[in-house]
Amino acid sequence: MNAVLQVNPMSLANGDHDIFVCGNDGEAKAKVADFLKIQYGWKNVIDLGDITNARGTKMLLPIWVRLWGALNSRCSTSRL
């Protein structure tokens, strides 16, 4: 996702989508999840487990970049 969506999840599909967290410190992940929900308004925060799983989430970036180019858009609500 881009930074605009990260801080304003309601800007896409009325916030009906998910964000992921990964890490080795359960307490830290809980704080991040709370922050995402309270400060940014995320409804669905999915804990993917330890930090090794973060690599998988980074693989989403290449497809997002390709979609941006193909659609001439950063996949904003105006295109979806």
PDB file of N, CA, C and O in Angstrom:
ATOM      1  N   MET A   1       0.833  -1.171   0.000  1.00  0.00           N
ATOM      2  CA  MET A   1       0.000   0.000   0.000  1.00  0.00           C
ATOM      3  C   MET A   1       0.877   1.234   0.000  1.00  0.00           C
ATOM      4  O   MET A   1       2.053   1.174   0.359  1.00  0.00           O
ATOM      5  N   ASN A   2       0.308   2.334  -0.398  1.00  0.00           N
ATOM      6  CA  ASN A   2       1.063   3.574  -0.313  1.00  0.00           C
ATOM      7  C   ASN A   2       0.785   4.245   1.028  1.00  0.00           C
ATOM      8  O   ASN A   2      -0.103   3.826   1.771  1.00  0.00           O
ATOM      9  N   ALA A   3       1.543   5.274   1.325  1.00  0.00           N
ATOM     10  CA  ALA A   3       1.436   5.942   2.625  1.00  0.00           C
ATOM     11  C   ALA A   3       0.072   6.596   2.824  1.00  0.00           C
ATOM     12  O   ALA A   3      -0.423   6.661   3.950  1.00  0.00           O
ATOM     13  N   VAL A   4      -0.538   7.080   1.747  1.00  0.00           N
ATOM     14  CA  VAL A   4      -1.846   7.727   1.855  1.00  0.00           C
ATOM     15  C   VAL A   4      -2.879   6.736   2.388  1.00  0.00           C
ATOM     16  O   VAL A   4      -3.666   7.072   3.273  1.00  0.00           O
ATOM     17  N   LEU A   5      -2.876   5.528   1.856  1.00  0.00           N
ATOM     18  CA  LEU A   5      -3.817   4.504   2.316  1.00  0.00           C
ATOM     19  C   LEU A   5      -3.473   4.024   3.721  1.00  0.00           C
ATOM     20  O   LEU A   5      -4.366   3.764   4.528  1.00  0.00           O
ATOM     21  N   GLN A   6      -2.196   3.908   4.010  1.00  0.00           N
ATOM     22  CA  GLN A   6      -1.781   3.426   5.336  1.00  0.00           C
ATOM     23  C   GLN A   6      -2.353   4.298   6.448  1.00  0.00           C
ATOM     24  O   GLN A   6      -2.810   3.779   7.467  1.00  0.00           O
ATOM     25  N   VAL A   7      -2.333   5.589   6.267  1.00  0.00           N
ATOM     26  CA  VAL A   7      -2.806   6.491   7.325  1.00  0.00           C
ATOM     27  C   VAL A   7      -4.289   6.826   7.212  1.00  0.00           C
ATOM     28  O   VAL A   7      -4.844   7.485   8.092  1.00  0.00           O
ATOM     29  N   ASN A   8      -4.938   6.378   6.133  1.00  0.00           N
ATOM     30  CA  ASN A   8      -6.361   6.639   5.947  1.00  0.00           C
ATOM     31  C   ASN A   8      -7.025   5.445   5.262  1.00  0.00           C
ATOM     32  O   ASN A   8      -7.398   5.536   4.092  1.00  0.00           O
ATOM     33  N   PRO A   9      -7.178   4.330   5.974  1.00  0.00           N
ATOM     34  CA  PRO A   9      -7.737   3.130   5.350  1.00  0.00           C
ATOM     35  C   PRO A   9      -9.166   3.312   4.837  1.00  0.00           C
ATOM     36  O   PRO A   9      -9.603   2.561   3.965  1.00  0.00           O
ATOM     37  N   MET A  10      -9.892   4.285   5.358  1.00  0.00           N
ATOM     38  CA  MET A  10     -11.265   4.518   4.911  1.00  0.00           C
ATOM     39  C   MET A  10     -11.319   5.090   3.491  1.00  0.00           C
ATOM     40  O   MET A  10     -12.394   5.161   2.896  1.00  0.00           O
ATOM     41  N   SER A  11     -10.175   5.494   2.948  1.00  0.00           N
ATOM     42  CA  SER A  11     -10.159   6.053   1.599  1.00  0.00           C
ATOM     43  C   SER A  11     -10.332   4.982   0.528  1.00  0.00           C
ATOM     44  O   SER A  11     -10.451   5.314  -0.651  1.00  0.00           O
ATOM     45  N   LEU A  12     -10.350   3.708   0.906  1.00  0.00           N
ATOM     46  CA  LEU A  12     -10.533   2.613  -0.036  1.00  0.00           C
ATOM     47  C   LEU A  12     -11.575   1.643   0.507  1.00  0.00           C
ATOM     48  O   LEU A  12     -11.414   1.110   1.604  1.00  0.00           O
ATOM     49  N   ALA A  13     -12.622   1.415  -0.238  1.00  0.00           N
ATOM     50  CA  ALA A  13     -13.642   0.404   0.077  1.00  0.00           C
ATOM     51  C   ALA A  13     -14.202   0.547   1.490  1.00  0.00           C
ATOM     52  O   ALA A  13     -14.459  -0.447   2.168  1.00  0.00           O
ATOM     53  N   ASN A  14     -14.388   1.786   1.923  1.00  0.00           N
ATOM     54  CA  ASN A  14     -14.898   2.047   3.277  1.00  0.00           C
ATOM     55  C   ASN A  14     -14.097   1.339   4.369  1.00  0.00           C
ATOM     56  O   ASN A  14     -14.639   0.966   5.409  1.00  0.00           O
ATOM     57  N   GLY A  15     -12.805   1.161   4.119  1.00  0.00           N
ATOM     58  CA  GLY A  15     -11.935   0.532   5.108  1.00  0.00           C
ATOM     59  C   GLY A  15     -12.098  -0.969   5.216  1.00  0.00           C
ATOM     60  O   GLY A  15     -11.604  -1.577   6.166  1.00  0.00           O
ATOM     61  N   ASP A  16     -12.783  -1.582   4.256  1.00  0.00           N
ATOM     62  CA  ASP A  16     -13.034  -3.017   4.299  1.00  0.00           C
ATOM     63  C   ASP A  16     -11.890  -3.785   3.643  1.00  0.00           C
ATOM     64  O   ASP A  16     -12.059  -4.407   2.594  1.00  0.00           O
ATOM     65  N   HIS A  17     -10.732  -3.729   4.277  1.00  0.00           N
ATOM     66  CA  HIS A  17      -9.543  -4.452   3.831  1.00  0.00           C
ATOM     67  C   HIS A  17      -8.629  -4.622   5.029  1.00  0.00           C
ATOM     68  O   HIS A  17      -8.934  -4.132   6.116  1.00  0.00           O
ATOM     69  N   ASP A  18      -7.518  -5.306   4.846  1.00  0.00           N
ATOM     70  CA  ASP A  18      -6.676  -5.709   5.967  1.00  0.00           C
ATOM     71  C   ASP A  18      -5.272  -5.113   5.884  1.00  0.00           C
ATOM     72  O   ASP A  18      -4.797  -4.732   4.814  1.00  0.00           O
ATOM     73  N   ILE A  19      -4.623  -5.044   7.049  1.00  0.00           N
ATOM     74  CA  ILE A  19      -3.216  -4.673   7.136  1.00  0.00           C
ATOM     75  C   ILE A  19      -2.521  -5.751   7.962  1.00  0.00           C
ATOM     76  O   ILE A  19      -3.123  -6.353   8.852  1.00  0.00           O
ATOM     77  N   PHE A  20      -1.255  -5.985   7.656  1.00  0.00           N
ATOM     78  CA  PHE A  20      -0.509  -7.059   8.306  1.00  0.00           C
ATOM     79  C   PHE A  20       0.550  -6.505   9.261  1.00  0.00           C
ATOM     80  O   PHE A  20       1.095  -5.422   9.044  1.00  0.00           O
ATOM     81  N   VAL A  21       0.829  -7.264  10.316  1.00  0.00           N
ATOM     82  CA  VAL A  21       1.966  -6.987  11.191  1.00  0.00           C
ATOM     83  C   VAL A  21       2.764  -8.266  11.366  1.00  0.00           C
ATOM     84  O   VAL A  21       2.202  -9.361  11.390  1.00  0.00           O
ATOM     85  N   CYS A  22       4.073  -8.122  11.488  1.00  0.00           N
ATOM     86  CA  CYS A  22       4.979  -9.240  11.741  1.00  0.00           C
ATOM     87  C   CYS A  22       6.015  -8.770  12.753  1.00  0.00           C
ATOM     88  O   CYS A  22       6.328  -7.581  12.818  1.00  0.00           O
ATOM     89  N   GLY A  23       6.543  -9.687  13.535  1.00  0.00           N
ATOM     90  CA  GLY A  23       7.606  -9.325  14.467  1.00  0.00           C
ATOM     91  C   GLY A  23       7.830 -10.391  15.514  1.00  0.00           C
ATOM     92  O   GLY A  23       7.010 -11.292  15.693  1.00  0.00           O
ATOM     93  N   ASN A  24       8.941 -10.280  16.197  1.00  0.00           N
ATOM     94  CA  ASN A  24       9.312 -11.264  17.217  1.00  0.00           C
ATOM     95  C   ASN A  24       8.907 -10.847  18.625  1.00  0.00           C
ATOM     96  O   ASN A  24       9.062 -11.628  19.564  1.00  0.00           O
ATOM     97  N   ASP A  25       8.400  -9.650  18.786  1.00  0.00           N
ATOM     98  CA  ASP A  25       8.027  -9.141  20.104  1.00  0.00           C
ATOM     99  C   ASP A  25       6.509  -8.980  20.158  1.00  0.00           C
ATOM    100  O   ASP A  25       5.953  -8.040  19.590  1.00  0.00           O
ATOM    101  N   GLY A  26       5.852  -9.902  20.844  1.00  0.00           N
ATOM    102  CA  GLY A  26       4.393  -9.885  20.916  1.00  0.00           C
ATOM    103  C   GLY A  26       3.823  -8.601  21.484  1.00  0.00           C
ATOM    104  O   GLY A  26       2.804  -8.103  21.005  1.00  0.00           O
ATOM    105  N   GLU A  27       4.476  -8.064  22.502  1.00  0.00           N
ATOM    106  CA  GLU A  27       4.007  -6.820  23.116  1.00  0.00           C
ATOM    107  C   GLU A  27       4.103  -5.659  22.125  1.00  0.00           C
ATOM    108  O   GLU A  27       3.199  -4.827  22.042  1.00  0.00           O
ATOM    109  N   ALA A  28       5.189  -5.612  21.387  1.00  0.00           N
ATOM    110  CA  ALA A  28       5.368  -4.551  20.398  1.00  0.00           C
ATOM    111  C   ALA A  28       4.320  -4.670  19.291  1.00  0.00           C
ATOM    112  O   ALA A  28       3.762  -3.663  18.853  1.00  0.00           O
ATOM    113  N   LYS A  29       4.051  -5.893  18.839  1.00  0.00           N
ATOM    114  CA  LYS A  29       3.033  -6.075  17.802  1.00  0.00           C
ATOM    115  C   LYS A  29       1.655  -5.647  18.299  1.00  0.00           C
ATOM    116  O   LYS A  29       0.880  -5.055  17.549  1.00  0.00           O
ATOM    117  N   ALA A  30       1.355  -5.939  19.540  1.00  0.00           N
ATOM    118  CA  ALA A  30       0.066  -5.535  20.105  1.00  0.00           C
ATOM    119  C   ALA A  30      -0.052  -4.014  20.146  1.00  0.00           C
ATOM    120  O   ALA A  30      -1.118  -3.464  19.872  1.00  0.00           O
ATOM    121  N   LYS A  31       1.043  -3.335  20.487  1.00  0.00           N
ATOM    122  CA  LYS A  31       1.027  -1.864  20.507  1.00  0.00           C
ATOM    123  C   LYS A  31       0.836  -1.303  19.106  1.00  0.00           C
ATOM    124  O   LYS A  31       0.083  -0.350  18.907  1.00  0.00           O
ATOM    125  N   VAL A  32       1.523  -1.900  18.135  1.00  0.00           N
ATOM    126  CA  VAL A  32       1.379  -1.443  16.751  1.00  0.00           C
ATOM    127  C   VAL A  32      -0.048  -1.677  16.270  1.00  0.00           C
ATOM    128  O   VAL A  32      -0.633  -0.802  15.631  1.00  0.00           O
ATOM    129  N   ALA A  33      -0.611  -2.837  16.565  1.00  0.00           N
ATOM    130  CA  ALA A  33      -1.985  -3.139  16.157  1.00  0.00           C
ATOM    131  C   ALA A  33      -2.960  -2.140  16.774  1.00  0.00           C
ATOM    132  O   ALA A  33      -3.861  -1.648  16.095  1.00  0.00           O
ATOM    133  N   ASP A  34      -2.783  -1.842  18.053  1.00  0.00           N
ATOM    134  CA  ASP A  34      -3.637  -0.847  18.710  1.00  0.00           C
ATOM    135  C   ASP A  34      -3.492   0.522  18.054  1.00  0.00           C
ATOM    136  O   ASP A  34      -4.484   1.215  17.827  1.00  0.00           O
ATOM    137  N   PHE A  35      -2.261   0.905  17.752  1.00  0.00           N
ATOM    138  CA  PHE A  35      -2.013   2.188  17.099  1.00  0.00           C
ATOM    139  C   PHE A  35      -2.721   2.244  15.744  1.00  0.00           C
ATOM    140  O   PHE A  35      -3.381   3.232  15.423  1.00  0.00           O
ATOM    141  N   LEU A  36      -2.580   1.180  14.953  1.00  0.00           N
ATOM    142  CA  LEU A  36      -3.216   1.143  13.640  1.00  0.00           C
ATOM    143  C   LEU A  36      -4.730   1.282  13.752  1.00  0.00           C
ATOM    144  O   LEU A  36      -5.358   1.967  12.944  1.00  0.00           O
ATOM    145  N   LYS A  37      -5.305   0.640  14.742  1.00  0.00           N
ATOM    146  CA  LYS A  37      -6.758   0.693  14.915  1.00  0.00           C
ATOM    147  C   LYS A  37      -7.214   2.044  15.462  1.00  0.00           C
ATOM    148  O   LYS A  37      -8.154   2.643  14.941  1.00  0.00           O
ATOM    149  N   ILE A  38      -6.556   2.516  16.501  1.00  0.00           N
ATOM    150  CA  ILE A  38      -6.997   3.734  17.192  1.00  0.00           C
ATOM    151  C   ILE A  38      -6.620   5.004  16.427  1.00  0.00           C
ATOM    152  O   ILE A  38      -7.463   5.877  16.224  1.00  0.00           O
ATOM    153  N   GLN A  39      -5.376   5.108  16.009  1.00  0.00           N
ATOM    154  CA  GLN A  39      -4.903   6.339  15.372  1.00  0.00           C
ATOM    155  C   GLN A  39      -5.286   6.443  13.901  1.00  0.00           C
ATOM    156  O   GLN A  39      -5.629   7.524  13.421  1.00  0.00           O
ATOM    157  N   TYR A  40      -5.229   5.307  13.174  1.00  0.00           N
ATOM    158  CA  TYR A  40      -5.480   5.355  11.733  1.00  0.00           C
ATOM    159  C   TYR A  40      -6.849   4.819  11.339  1.00  0.00           C
ATOM    160  O   TYR A  40      -7.318   5.086  10.232  1.00  0.00           O
ATOM    161  N   GLY A  41      -7.493   4.074  12.217  1.00  0.00           N
ATOM    162  CA  GLY A  41      -8.826   3.575  11.919  1.00  0.00           C
ATOM    163  C   GLY A  41      -8.905   2.246  11.202  1.00  0.00           C
ATOM    164  O   GLY A  41      -9.929   1.928  10.596  1.00  0.00           O
ATOM    165  N   TRP A  42      -7.821   1.451  11.262  1.00  0.00           N
ATOM    166  CA  TRP A  42      -7.864   0.130  10.636  1.00  0.00           C
ATOM    167  C   TRP A  42      -8.824  -0.771  11.389  1.00  0.00           C
ATOM    168  O   TRP A  42      -8.811  -0.812  12.619  1.00  0.00           O
ATOM    169  N   LYS A  43      -9.657  -1.493  10.652  1.00  0.00           N
ATOM    170  CA  LYS A  43     -10.605  -2.428  11.249  1.00  0.00           C
ATOM    171  C   LYS A  43      -9.999  -3.813  11.425  1.00  0.00           C
ATOM    172  O   LYS A  43     -10.272  -4.492  12.415  1.00  0.00           O
ATOM    173  N   ASN A  44      -9.177  -4.232  10.469  1.00  0.00           N
ATOM    174  CA  ASN A  44      -8.648  -5.594  10.447  1.00  0.00           C
ATOM    175  C   ASN A  44      -7.119  -5.589  10.419  1.00  0.00           C
ATOM    176  O   ASN A  44      -6.511  -5.264   9.399  1.00  0.00           O
ATOM    177  N   VAL A  45      -6.514  -5.947  11.530  1.00  0.00           N
ATOM    178  CA  VAL A  45      -5.055  -6.063  11.620  1.00  0.00           C
ATOM    179  C   VAL A  45      -4.750  -7.543  11.784  1.00  0.00           C
ATOM    180  O   VAL A  45      -5.177  -8.168  12.755  1.00  0.00           O
ATOM    181  N   ILE A  46      -4.008  -8.102  10.829  1.00  0.00           N
ATOM    182  CA  ILE A  46      -3.711  -9.533  10.839  1.00  0.00           C
ATOM    183  C   ILE A  46      -2.267  -9.753  11.264  1.00  0.00           C
ATOM    184  O   ILE A  46      -1.344  -9.225  10.645  1.00  0.00           O
ATOM    185  N   ASP A  47      -2.076 -10.528  12.314  1.00  0.00           N
ATOM    186  CA  ASP A  47      -0.740 -10.882  12.806  1.00  0.00           C
ATOM    187  C   ASP A  47      -0.252 -12.085  12.012  1.00  0.00           C
ATOM    188  O   ASP A  47      -0.799 -13.181  12.134  1.00  0.00           O
ATOM    189  N   LEU A  48       0.778 -11.876  11.199  1.00  0.00           N
ATOM    190  CA  LEU A  48       1.323 -12.946  10.370  1.00  0.00           C
ATOM    191  C   LEU A  48       2.410 -13.757  11.062  1.00  0.00           C
ATOM    192  O   LEU A  48       2.963 -14.681  10.466  1.00  0.00           O
ATOM    193  N   GLY A  49       2.722 -13.425  12.308  1.00  0.00           N
ATOM    194  CA  GLY A  49       3.728 -14.201  13.028  1.00  0.00           C
ATOM    195  C   GLY A  49       5.040 -13.479  13.177  1.00  0.00           C
ATOM    196  O   GLY A  49       5.084 -12.253  13.277  1.00  0.00           O
ATOM    197  N   ASP A  50       6.121 -14.254  13.191  1.00  0.00           N
ATOM    198  CA  ASP A  50       7.432 -13.668  13.471  1.00  0.00           C
ATOM    199  C   ASP A  50       7.971 -12.856  12.291  1.00  0.00           C
ATOM    200  O   ASP A  50       7.367 -12.810  11.219  1.00  0.00           O
ATOM    201  N   ILE A  51       9.101 -12.229  12.514  1.00  0.00           N
ATOM    202  CA  ILE A  51       9.671 -11.278  11.560  1.00  0.00           C
ATOM    203  C   ILE A  51      10.034 -11.927  10.224  1.00  0.00           C
ATOM    204  O   ILE A  51      10.094 -11.236   9.207  1.00  0.00           O
ATOM    205  N   THR A  52      10.276 -13.237  10.204  1.00  0.00           N
ATOM    206  CA  THR A  52      10.622 -13.892   8.936  1.00  0.00           C
ATOM    207  C   THR A  52       9.483 -13.806   7.931  1.00  0.00           C
ATOM    208  O   THR A  52       9.715 -13.913   6.726  1.00  0.00           O
ATOM    209  N   ASN A  53       8.269 -13.618   8.401  1.00  0.00           N
ATOM    210  CA  ASN A  53       7.119 -13.520   7.504  1.00  0.00           C
ATOM    211  C   ASN A  53       6.999 -12.159   6.832  1.00  0.00           C
ATOM    212  O   ASN A  53       6.215 -12.001   5.896  1.00  0.00           O
ATOM    213  N   ALA A  54       7.760 -11.179   7.291  1.00  0.00           N
ATOM    214  CA  ALA A  54       7.713  -9.852   6.681  1.00  0.00           C
ATOM    215  C   ALA A  54       8.182  -9.896   5.232  1.00  0.00           C
ATOM    216  O   ALA A  54       7.728  -9.102   4.408  1.00  0.00           O
ATOM    217  N   ARG A  55       9.079 -10.809   4.918  1.00  0.00           N
ATOM    218  CA  ARG A  55       9.574 -10.905   3.539  1.00  0.00           C
ATOM    219  C   ARG A  55       8.429 -11.184   2.564  1.00  0.00           C
ATOM    220  O   ARG A  55       8.414 -10.651   1.454  1.00  0.00           O
ATOM    221  N   GLY A  56       7.481 -12.006   2.972  1.00  0.00           N
ATOM    222  CA  GLY A  56       6.346 -12.309   2.104  1.00  0.00           C
ATOM    223  C   GLY A  56       5.514 -11.082   1.787  1.00  0.00           C
ATOM    224  O   GLY A  56       5.038 -10.928   0.662  1.00  0.00           O
ATOM    225  N   THR A  57       5.334 -10.207   2.769  1.00  0.00           N
ATOM    226  CA  THR A  57       4.535  -9.005   2.514  1.00  0.00           C
ATOM    227  C   THR A  57       5.243  -8.068   1.545  1.00  0.00           C
ATOM    228  O   THR A  57       4.590  -7.318   0.818  1.00  0.00           O
ATOM    229  N   LYS A  58       6.557  -8.103   1.529  1.00  0.00           N
ATOM    230  CA  LYS A  58       7.306  -7.240   0.608  1.00  0.00           C
ATOM    231  C   LYS A  58       7.137  -7.682  -0.833  1.00  0.00           C
ATOM    232  O   LYS A  58       7.359  -6.889  -1.748  1.00  0.00           O
ATOM    233  N   MET A  59       6.752  -8.922  -1.054  1.00  0.00           N
ATOM    234  CA  MET A  59       6.541  -9.415  -2.413  1.00  0.00           C
ATOM    235  C   MET A  59       5.288  -8.806  -3.046  1.00  0.00           C
ATOM    236  O   MET A  59       5.104  -8.893  -4.260  1.00  0.00           O
ATOM    237  N   LEU A  60       4.432  -8.195  -2.236  1.00  0.00           N
ATOM    238  CA  LEU A  60       3.256  -7.532  -2.789  1.00  0.00           C
ATOM    239  C   LEU A  60       3.624  -6.254  -3.536  1.00  0.00           C
ATOM    240  O   LEU A  60       2.891  -5.826  -4.428  1.00  0.00           O
ATOM    241  N   LEU A  61       4.746  -5.646  -3.180  1.00  0.00           N
ATOM    242  CA  LEU A  61       5.147  -4.392  -3.822  1.00  0.00           C
ATOM    243  C   LEU A  61       5.326  -4.536  -5.335  1.00  0.00           C
ATOM    244  O   LEU A  61       4.820  -3.690  -6.071  1.00  0.00           O
ATOM    245  N   PRO A  62       6.025  -5.570  -5.840  1.00  0.00           N
ATOM    246  CA  PRO A  62       6.195  -5.646  -7.296  1.00  0.00           C
ATOM    247  C   PRO A  62       4.872  -5.688  -8.070  1.00  0.00           C
ATOM    248  O   PRO A  62       4.763  -5.056  -9.121  1.00  0.00           O
ATOM    249  N   ILE A  63       3.872  -6.413  -7.577  1.00  0.00           N
ATOM    250  CA  ILE A  63       2.600  -6.449  -8.296  1.00  0.00           C
ATOM    251  C   ILE A  63       1.892  -5.098  -8.212  1.00  0.00           C
ATOM    252  O   ILE A  63       1.245  -4.680  -9.172  1.00  0.00           O
ATOM    253  N   TRP A  64       2.009  -4.416  -7.080  1.00  0.00           N
ATOM    254  CA  TRP A  64       1.400  -3.088  -6.947  1.00  0.00           C
ATOM    255  C   TRP A  64       2.028  -2.111  -7.952  1.00  0.00           C
ATOM    256  O   TRP A  64       1.322  -1.323  -8.582  1.00  0.00           O
ATOM    257  N   VAL A  65       3.352  -2.170  -8.096  1.00  0.00           N
ATOM    258  CA  VAL A  65       4.035  -1.281  -9.042  1.00  0.00           C
ATOM    259  C   VAL A  65       3.581  -1.583 -10.467  1.00  0.00           C
ATOM    260  O   VAL A  65       3.356  -0.663 -11.252  1.00  0.00           O
ATOM    261  N   ARG A  66       3.443  -2.873 -10.808  1.00  0.00           N
ATOM    262  CA  ARG A  66       2.993  -3.248 -12.154  1.00  0.00           C
ATOM    263  C   ARG A  66       1.555  -2.769 -12.397  1.00  0.00           C
ATOM    264  O   ARG A  66       1.239  -2.279 -13.481  1.00  0.00           O
ATOM    265  N   LEU A  67       0.685  -2.911 -11.387  1.00  0.00           N
ATOM    266  CA  LEU A  67      -0.690  -2.435 -11.525  1.00  0.00           C
ATOM    267  C   LEU A  67      -0.738  -0.920 -11.701  1.00  0.00           C
ATOM    268  O   LEU A  67      -1.511  -0.403 -12.507  1.00  0.00           O
ATOM    269  N   TRP A  68       0.092  -0.224 -10.945  1.00  0.00           N
ATOM    270  CA  TRP A  68       0.161   1.232 -11.045  1.00  0.00           C
ATOM    271  C   TRP A  68       0.489   1.626 -12.493  1.00  0.00           C
ATOM    272  O   TRP A  68      -0.144   2.507 -13.074  1.00  0.00           O
ATOM    273  N   GLY A  69       1.488   0.952 -13.051  1.00  0.00           N
ATOM    274  CA  GLY A  69       1.869   1.256 -14.429  1.00  0.00           C
ATOM    275  C   GLY A  69       0.795   0.884 -15.436  1.00  0.00           C
ATOM    276  O   GLY A  69       0.507   1.659 -16.348  1.00  0.00           O
ATOM    277  N   ALA A  70       0.202  -0.290 -15.284  1.00  0.00           N
ATOM    278  CA  ALA A  70      -0.804  -0.757 -16.238  1.00  0.00           C
ATOM    279  C   ALA A  70      -2.070   0.083 -16.193  1.00  0.00           C
ATOM    280  O   ALA A  70      -2.693   0.335 -17.225  1.00  0.00           O
ATOM    281  N   LEU A  71      -2.448   0.517 -14.994  1.00  0.00           N
ATOM    282  CA  LEU A  71      -3.682   1.288 -14.832  1.00  0.00           C
ATOM    283  C   LEU A  71      -3.457   2.793 -14.842  1.00  0.00           C
ATOM    284  O   LEU A  71      -4.403   3.579 -14.794  1.00  0.00           O
ATOM    285  N   ASN A  72      -2.174   3.183 -14.907  1.00  0.00           N
ATOM    286  CA  ASN A  72      -1.811   4.586 -14.826  1.00  0.00           C
ATOM    287  C   ASN A  72      -2.417   5.222 -13.568  1.00  0.00           C
ATOM    288  O   ASN A  72      -2.926   6.342 -13.601  1.00  0.00           O
ATOM    289  N   SER A  73      -2.349   4.487 -12.480  1.00  0.00           N
ATOM    290  CA  SER A  73      -2.953   4.916 -11.226  1.00  0.00           C
ATOM    291  C   SER A  73      -2.251   4.191 -10.080  1.00  0.00           C
ATOM    292  O   SER A  73      -1.733   3.090 -10.263  1.00  0.00           O
ATOM    293  N   ARG A  74      -2.235   4.812  -8.897  1.00  0.00           N
ATOM    294  CA  ARG A  74      -1.676   4.130  -7.743  1.00  0.00           C
ATOM    295  C   ARG A  74      -2.735   3.273  -7.057  1.00  0.00           C
ATOM    296  O   ARG A  74      -2.622   2.966  -5.870  1.00  0.00           O
ATOM    297  N   CYS A  75      -3.751   2.893  -7.801  1.00  0.00           N
ATOM    298  CA  CYS A  75      -4.854   2.064  -7.305  1.00  0.00           C
ATOM    299  C   CYS A  75      -5.659   2.809  -6.254  1.00  0.00           C
ATOM    300  O   CYS A  75      -6.038   2.240  -5.231  1.00  0.00           O
ATOM    301  N   SER A  76      -5.914   4.066  -6.508  1.00  0.00           N
ATOM    302  CA  SER A  76      -6.716   4.863  -5.593  1.00  0.00           C
ATOM    303  C   SER A  76      -8.195   4.520  -5.771  1.00  0.00           C
ATOM    304  O   SER A  76      -8.557   3.767  -6.675  1.00  0.00           O
ATOM    305  N   THR A  77      -9.028   5.061  -4.925  1.00  0.00           N
ATOM    306  CA  THR A  77     -10.453   4.771  -4.977  1.00  0.00           C
ATOM    307  C   THR A  77     -11.087   5.227  -6.294  1.00  0.00           C
ATOM    308  O   THR A  77     -12.151   4.740  -6.674  1.00  0.00           O
ATOM    309  N   SER A  78     -10.441   6.147  -6.975  1.00  0.00           N
ATOM    310  CA  SER A  78     -11.017   6.606  -8.239  1.00  0.00           C
ATOM    311  C   SER A  78     -10.937   5.532  -9.320  1.00  0.00           C
ATOM    312  O   SER A  78     -11.673   5.596 -10.305  1.00  0.00           O
ATOM    313  N   ARG A  79     -10.057   4.549  -9.154  1.00  0.00           N
ATOM    314  CA  ARG A  79      -9.902   3.481 -10.151  1.00  0.00           C
ATOM    315  C   ARG A  79     -10.578   2.186  -9.711  1.00  0.00           C
ATOM    316  O   ARG A  79     -10.782   1.296 -10.537  1.00  0.00           O
ATOM    317  N   LEU A  80     -10.929   2.058  -8.435  1.00  0.00           N
ATOM    318  CA  LEU A  80     -11.486   0.788  -7.963  1.00  0.00           C
ATOM    319  C   LEU A  80     -12.978   0.867  -7.801  1.00  0.00           C
ATOM    320  O   LEU A  80     -13.610  -0.115  -7.411  1.00  0.00           O
TER     321      LEU A  80
END
